[in-house]
Amino acid sequence: MKNLILIRHAKSSWEAPLKDFDRPLMKRGILDAHSVSGAISKFLPKTYTIWSSTAARALETAIIFAQNLSYPLESILFKDELYTFDDRHLEKVIKSCDNSLESVILFGHNEAITNFVNKFGDVFIENVPTSGFVSLQFDSESWDTIGKGKTHKTIFPKDLK
């Protein structure tokens, strides 16, 4: 069985004249990331690997979650190819996971995340919000053969308010 947790980066700021890649989190995003990361521990597998987009907002979100989950920051794998809004590209990256990994937590971007969870999960989600957590389980021993899985759990910031 393979477990995949997708987390959309927290709310980011559009205020500064920065490239999209460099946009930082805003205060609300930081608070939401702390809130969701504090609510997910009982829904996580015993062991997992964290992957994150290298974009500032995803990287900052991954660090907040890792700190709150006592996951070593130096163990986060930052991947340029996760800076994508295309679910087909995201699928390709996920299906390239090493099969020795049973569980991956991935920090990335929309539309890729919402489209991926709707293609591979069994619950339709209109939009995975910022800081949104979606856990999928696949009855597969190989990442490259994952198909329709089960949406195990969702936690969104609005659920915690």
C-alpha positions in Angstrom: 0.0 0.0 0.0 1.1 3.5 -0.8 0.1 6.6 1.1 0.2 10.1 -0.4 -0.6 13.3 1.5 -0.9 16.4 -0.6 -0.8 19.8 1.2 -1.4 23.0 -0.7 1.0 25.7 0.3 -0.4 28.2 2.8 -1.9 31.6 1.8 0.7 33.8 0.2 1.1 37.5 -0.2 0.6 39.3 -3.5 1.6 42.7 -2.0 5.3 42.8 -2.9 6.3 43.1 -6.5 8.0 39.7 -6.7 8.1 36.9 -9.2 5.4 34.2 -8.5 8.1 31.8 -7.4 9.4 34.2 -4.7 6.0 35.1 -3.0 6.2 34.6 0.8 3.4 33.5 3.2 1.2 36.1 4.7 0.2 36.2 8.3 -3.1 34.3 7.8 -1.2 31.6 5.9 1.3 31.2 8.7 -1.5 30.9 11.2 -3.4 28.4 9.0 -0.3 26.3 8.5 0.2 26.1 12.2 -3.4 25.2 12.8 -3.6 22.4 10.2 -0.2 21.0 11.1 -1.3 20.8 14.7 -4.4 18.8 13.8 -3.0 16.1 11.5 -0.6 14.0 13.6 -3.2 11.2 14.3 -3.8 10.9 10.5 -0.2 10.4 9.5 1.6 7.1 8.9 4.3 6.0 11.3 7.0 7.0 8.9 7.0 9.2 5.9 9.1 11.4 3.6 8.4 15.1 3.0 8.8 16.5 -0.5 8.2 20.2 -1.3 8.2 22.6 -4.2 11.1 25.0 -4.1 8.8 28.0 -4.4 9.1 30.2 -1.3 5.4 29.8 -0.2 5.6 26.0 -0.4 9.0 25.7 1.2 7.9 28.0 4.1 4.7 25.9 4.6 6.7 22.6 4.6 9.1 24.0 7.2 6.1 25.0 9.5 4.6 21.6 9.2 7.9 19.8 9.7 8.7 21.8 12.8 5.3 21.1 14.3 5.6 17.4 13.5 9.2 17.2 14.8 10.4 16.2 11.4 14.0 17.0 10.8 14.2 20.0 8.5 17.4 18.7 6.8 15.4 15.6 5.7 12.9 17.6 3.6 13.5 17.0 -0.1 13.0 20.2 -2.0 12.2 19.5 -5.7 12.1 22.1 -8.5 9.8 19.8 -10.5 7.1 20.2 -7.8 6.7 23.9 -8.8 3.9 23.0 -11.1 0.3 23.8 -11.6 -0.3 20.9 -14.1 -1.7 17.7 -12.6 -0.2 15.6 -15.4 3.3 16.8 -14.5 2.5 16.3 -10.8 1.4 12.8 -11.5 4.6 12.1 -13.4 6.7 13.3 -10.4 4.6 11.2 -8.0 4.8 8.1 -10.1 8.6 8.4 -10.2 8.8 8.0 -6.4 11.2 5.3 -5.3 9.1 2.2 -4.3 11.0 1.9 -1.1 8.9 4.9 0.1 5.6 3.8 1.5 4.3 7.2 2.5 5.1 10.7 1.0 3.8 14.1 2.2 4.0 16.5 -0.7 3.8 20.3 -0.5 2.7 21.9 -3.8 0.4 24.2 -5.8 -3.0 24.4 -7.2 -4.5 23.6 -9.8 -2.2 20.5 -9.8 -3.2 19.4 -6.3 -7.0 19.8 -6.7 -7.0 18.1 -10.1 -4.8 15.3 -8.9 -6.9 14.5 -5.8 -10.0 14.5 -8.0 -8.5 12.1 -10.5 -6.9 9.7 -8.0 -9.2 10.1 -4.9 -12.8 8.8 -4.4 -14.2 12.1 -3.1 -14.8 15.1 -5.3 -13.2 18.2 -3.8 -14.1 21.4 -5.6 -11.0 23.2 -4.5 -8.2 22.2 -2.1 -7.8 25.5 -0.2 -4.4 26.9 0.9 -3.0 24.8 3.8 -5.4 22.1 2.8 -4.5 18.5 3.7 -5.7 15.6 1.6 -4.6 12.0 2.4 -4.9 9.3 -0.3 -4.3 5.6 0.0 -3.5 3.4 -2.9 -3.7 -0.4 -3.0 -0.5 -0.7 -4.9 3.1 -1.8 -4.2 4.5 0.5 -6.9 4.1 4.2 -7.3 4.2 4.0 -11.1 1.1 1.8 -11.1 -1.1 3.8 -8.7 -4.6 4.2 -10.0 -7.9 5.3 -8.4 -7.3 5.3 -4.6 -9.2 6.1 -1.5 -9.5 9.6 0.0 -8.7 8.8 3.6 -8.9 12.2 5.2 -9.2 15.9 4.4 -8.5 18.7 6.8 -9.0 22.3 5.7 -8.4 25.5 7.8 -12.1 26.3 7.8 -12.7 22.9 9.5 -10.6 24.0 12.5 -12.3 27.4 13.1 
